[in-house]
Amino acid sequence: MKIAYPDHWKDYGPLAIDRMSYAGNILRSRVFEFKRNLAKLGQPIDRNEWGMAPQTVNAYYSPSMNEIVFPAAILQPPFFDAKADDACNYGGIGAVIGHEMTHGFDDSGSQFDADGNLKNWWQDADRAAYKARTDLVAKQFDGFMALPDQAVNGKLTLGENIADLGGLKIAFAAWKHTLQGTAPAPIDGFTGEQRFFLTFASIWRNNIREASLRVRLNTDPHSPGKFRVLGPLSNLPEFFEAFGCPEGSAMVRPAALRPAIW
């Protein structure tokens, strides 16, 4: 686990940045990074290195390093708020942490072993059962129309959709574990369970132009934010119970089509 910022900072001393040319700064930065990567050749792997800057609002899992990384910039609202109740924080940053953990077992990460080697460590029967379950995830997202003439690509986005589903289940179970069998009092008229899922929905709010959305539908392994909410939540009995959604309602996927990987 890598949280907030690295133990050792990169030395940017040799990189010249000035106010004369934005393009020049970009080109020199790329040359600097290229040379820095070349210098790694023949050297031991630096397992303390980060693939993102602390100022990046993002997180990642690296299968070759078998690590989860959370830069400082994502540790703020709406993902994490020290003043918020636990339900909100588990629904926000907790779901993100669970998401990155689950990437170790998605359709791509599951092909790497604990040491980061590309190696099949699954039994054949387990792999076949896993594929049957994840095929339901791909089929579900293939049915989401992001634009009138274009659907989400379930195969392209499969890894991220698996991670969203697994991350939510992990985070919800973790939050419930902290309660020790008690039920927190409602806040603003919402139960803890409802606040958990409302916070998860809030972290994916966004505005996007149609042209940009169309590009992302063809290139981005992440589903549009709207479907990152509607997809996994419509598969979770925990969500149905929290909001009293009956079978047959819009946010309850039919049981026979509902992916339950774990």
Summary of the structure (lengths in Angstrom):
residues: 262
radius of gyration: 20.7
end to end distance: 22.6
largest distance: 62.7
contacts: 718
relative contact order: 0.11
helix: 47%
strand: 8%
